[in-house]
Every structure is written in C-alpha cells, then in structure tokens.
Amino acid sequence: MYAVNKTQEQYPWWAGNARFIDLSNTFIVAHVAHAALIMLWAGVFTLFELAVYSPETPMYSQGLILLPHLATQGWGIGSGGTVANTYPMFAIGVIHIVAAGVLAGGAYFHRIRLSPSLATESGRAAKFDFEWDDPKKLGLILGHHLVILGLGALLLVIKAMAFGGLYDATVGEVRLVTAPTLDIGTLFDYRTHLFDVNNLEDLVGGHIYVAVLLVLGGAWHILVPPFNWVRQRFLFSGDGILAYSLFGIALGGFAASYYCGFNTLAYPTEFYGPPLALKSAFLPSFYDPSGAIASGYSSRTWLANAHFYLAFFFLQGGLWHYQRAMGFDWRQTIANWQQNLAVVSDNPVLAYQNLVHSAPRPLLQVCYSAPQMELPPLLPTEQSFGDYFYHPSRGLEQPSLTSANGVRTTLYQTAYQARKQTFYQPSALTEGKATFGYGSATPKRMYELPKVPQGFLRYPLPLGSVVYEPSQTQGQSGQAISAEDSEANTSVPSSNGTHRAAMA
C-alpha cells in the first residue's frame, strides 16, 4: 500500500503510478519511457508488416494495420492504390525506432541528472514542478500538451499540401490538396454527420481549424490561469486529472472506431476493405456484411472493433478514477451494506449456517458456542445426557435446583410432585397440606369462603370425591328417575360402603 503524504490516501500495490504522485521528475521519467515504448512498438511492427507483406493479395486481407495508414498518407503508393515502393515505409519504421531511442535517452537523463522532485531544482526545470491541487501549474502543463497536439495536426496538413499529398479514394490517385476548405459554414455543417466527409478538401480544412484551435488553446492555458468557476467545478487531484485524460482518450477511440467502420475517404477500401455494419445484440461489434473475406477478418474489422473496445475500457477507467476523485470509496459502501443487512436481520448476531448440515456447527464468526446435538438414546431408561443447557427430567432421580443429572448449571428446572391429577379438586374444609409443593400445612385457609347475604340463594357444600355409577332402583335397569322422586342431589349408601350419585 502507498499513502499520499497530504491526504494519507491508500493505494494498492498494483497502482504503480501512485508511487510518483509527489515526485514530479520521476513522474516525467515514467511518462517519457512510456512514450518510448509506444514509439518502439510502431517502428518494430512497421518493419514486421513489411516483412510479411505480399503484393499479390489485397492489403486488407493480410491482417495489416500499420501499412494501410502509411498507404493512406500516400507513402510509396501508385495509381489504383497499388504499392509502388516500400522504401518510404521502411524508412518511417526505422525513424520510429530511432525516435524511441531518443525518448528513452531523455527518460534516462531525467532519471540520473535531476532529483526525483523538480521542486529542489533551479532554473527552467523548476517551472515544471507541480502539485495536483495547483490549478495554475496544471494549466501550464495542459497548455504544452495542447500545443504539441496542434503541431501534429499541422504536420498532416503540410504533408497534404506540400509533401506528396494524400491518397484520394474518390479518384484512386495520390494528389496534393491545394485548396483546402476554409469556409467555416461548410465545415460547421458536418456537426450532425461528422463521419460523412467525402472529399480531401474538407478533411484537410478541418485539420487546419483543429490545429489552430489546439495551438491557441494551449497558449491560453500557458498564459492564463484557470478561472474561479473552473476551479470550483473541476477536480484538481491526481485521480481527477487522470479521469479527464482517460475521458479524452475514450472519446478519440470511439471517433476512430466509427470513422474506420463507416468512412471510406479517411479509410479507403483499397487498404482497409469494404465498409462495415454495426450490430448491437449482446455485445456491440462491427462486421462485414458483404462477406468479402471468406475466412478471417479484414483490416477494417480489426481496427474498428479494437478501437471501440479499447475506448470502452478507457471510459470505465475514467469513471473509476472520477469516483475516487469525488471521495467515493466502494469498500466502505460494501461494509455499510453488510452492516445494514445485519441490522435488519432477524438474528444479526447469528453467523450464517450452511443449510446442508442438519445440526448447527460452531463458526469463527459466532459469538457464542452452539450446543452439539446428539442422537436420543435407544432405551428410555438410558441417561446419555451431554453438556446441554436444558433437558427435561426423566424421573430416574429426584431433581434439584442446583444440580440435575450431572449438569451443574441449568437454564430451567421443574420439580415434579407425585400426585394424581383430576379435573376437579374440591377445597378442604379443614386445615390441610397444600397441594402445590410448598411443604407443611398453612396457618390459615388459602382462600375465604363466600359470604352470602340473608335471603339469597345459598350454594350447597362442594361434593366430595365421588365415582359415578348409575342408581340401582326397583324398576327397570337404566330407567330415568323423575323430578318428583327427588328434589335435590343426594347420596345413597350402597351395599359395598361407597356412595352413588342420584341425579335430579
């Protein structure tokens, strides 16, 4: 992990550029070395494509992506788009390799001759020391970048107007563009159909305006610091500047993919193959509806799809760094989600138990020890208790409130009294023992007899414990006794000394 000195913001080990956030010179070394690698790739792959190029087959059917660009600029191309001379392409590849060496030497010079931070240097080098929260210094650096891009656009204009010209797909020849379109109204009309430019005059005129705007914009940012409204609305930090850069690269990548897929002037069919169509089913992709190549893909298909998906991932990277610049931390968000789920849960303390197991198992996240369940004994008289917090008494010994069946501490224990349970128990008329397990006789009745005022109906005394049996009469067995024969409930002694109930 790497922490920024000012904010102590943490970066993982794979965020390599985070090590250079406070080291302005080392930051320049890394970027110049990166430019050297890109230049080296361009030169080496140009020579590789020249080595495998075959003039007998179309260029677009050989899977080439660098030679078609050089052919579009008119290097060594004859009538009809045929390759007349490959030496200019070879020279351009070598120039790129030499330029890669120059850039690598510049990175090495900055590494050994200057301190890691330009703040400790003197002279012009100190002017390029910067802090990510310094809008004025960042505007100065942005201005130099814009001027360099404007000079690159001017180089294309000079090549089209003075040095050999460009390949014109409408006539099939390489020609000079002597009268580029400078009418602002004509060029502004392309705002709604930017990819439909169909002549070199408009193409070169557009590059002239783009070059002028880039150079003027760069000079403005070099001389004028950002306004207050810019400082308030833009994010001046390492993640913020990187996010804006990635957004710009993504925009250029999407524009290049659409130009390559649909435009046949900037990407002639002689070098890139027939135009493509875009399908947007599950994943957007460019494809060749004409089927010009039976197997494989044309150069236009390779370039259009590669630019589209690279631009897409650059856009995702820009969004990632932009949310970091805004202070959003997805790890904290996930932690908040987990905490909220635990709060709304029925049992937030209980850790997740796998439903495959029939018995709970103790986990490292559980805050208490779960009981280990055992199978019940095969015989009812078997006492195979484990370390349970609670178990009912099985009647093999007198239960105790302090110790029951070897368990010293119990969660709940019931004392059972050996007595016969009946649905109705009459109250005793005399003092007697309590039947609820309280021990000896109570000094007074457990409840008072009801006091009935004089003249009201007096309730009869409660019946004793009787056993029901039908009355034995002289008449027919089972015959009901009439109300005239008995006015109230009476007890008639039987021959065996028990009582039988006679009902009214």
C-alpha positions, 0 to 999 in steps of 0.5 A: 500500500502507498499513502499520499503524504497530504491526504494519507490516501491508500493505494494498492500495490498494483497502482504503480503510478501512485508511487510518483504522485509527489515526485514530479521528475520521476513522474516525467521519467515514467511518462517519457519511457512510456512514450518510448515504448509506444514509439518502439512498438510502431517502428518494430511492427512497421518493419514486421508488416513489411516483412510479411507483406505480399503484393499479390493479395489485397492489403486488407486481407493480410491482417495489416494495420500499420501499412494501410495508414502509411498507404493512406498518407500516400507513402510509396503508393501508385495509381489504383492504390497499388504499392509502388515502393516500400522504401518510404515505409521502411524508412518511417519504421526505422525513424520510429525506432530511432525516435524511441531511442531518443525518448528513452535517452531523455527518460534516462537523463531525467532519471540520473541528472535531476532529483526525483522532485523538480521542486529542489531544482533551479532554473527552467526545470523548476517551472515544471514542478507541480502539485495536483491541487495547483490549478495554475501549474496544471494549466501550464502543463495542459497548455504544452500538451495542447500545443504539441497536439496542434503541431501534429495536426499541422504536420498532416496538413503540410504533408497534404499540401506540400509533401506528396499529398494524400491518397484520394479514394474518390479518384484512386490517385495520390494528389496534393490538396491545394485548396483546402476548405476554409469556409467555416459554414461548410465545415460547421455543417458536418456537426450532425454527420461528422463521419460523412466527409467525402472529399480531401478538401474538407478533411484537410480544412478541418485539420487546419481549424483543429490545429489552430484551435489546439495551438491557441488553446494551449497558449491560453492555458500557458498564459492564463490561469484557470478561472474561479468557476473552473476551479470550483467545478473541476477536480484538481487531484491526481485521480481527477486529472487522470479521469479527464485524460482517460475521458479524452482518450475514450472519446478519440477511440470511439471517433476512430472506431466509427470513422474506420467502420463507416468512412471510406475517404479517411479509410479507403477500401483499397487498404482497409476493405469494404465498409462495415455494419454495426450490430448491437445484440449482446455485445456491440461489434462491427462486421462485414456484411458483404462477406468479402473475406471468406475466412478471417477478418479484414483490416477494417474489422480489426481496427474498428472493433479494437478501437471501440473496445479499447475506448470502452475500457478507457471510459470505465477507467475514467469513471473509476478514477472520477469516483475516487476523485469525488471521495467515493470509496466502494469498500466502505459502501460494501461494509455499510451494506453488510452492516445494514443487512445485519441490522435488519436481520432477524438474528444479526448476531447469528453467523450464517449456517450452511443449510446442508448440515442438519445440526448447527456447527460452531463458526469463527464468526459466532459469538457464542458456542452452539450446543452439539446435538446428539442422537436420543438414546435407544432405551428410555431408561438410558441417561446419555445426557451431554453438556446441554443447557436444558433437558427435561427430567426423566424421573430416574432421580429426584431433581434439584435446583442446583444440580440435575443429572450431572449438569451443574448449571441449568437454564430451567428446572421443574420439580415434579410432585407425585400426585394424581391429577383430576379435573376437579379438586374440591377445597378442604374444609379443614386445615390441610397440606397444600397441594402445590409443593410448598411443604407443611400445612398453612396457618390459615385457609388459602382462600375465604369462603363466600359470604352470602347475604340473608335471603339469597340463594345459598350454594350447597357444600362442594361434593366430595370425591365421588365415582359415578355409577348409575342408581340401582332402583326397583324398576327397570335397569337404566330407567330415568328417575323423575323430578318428583322422586327427588328434589335435590342431589343426594347420596345413597349408601350402597351395599359395598360402603361407597356412595352413588350419585342420584341425579335430579 
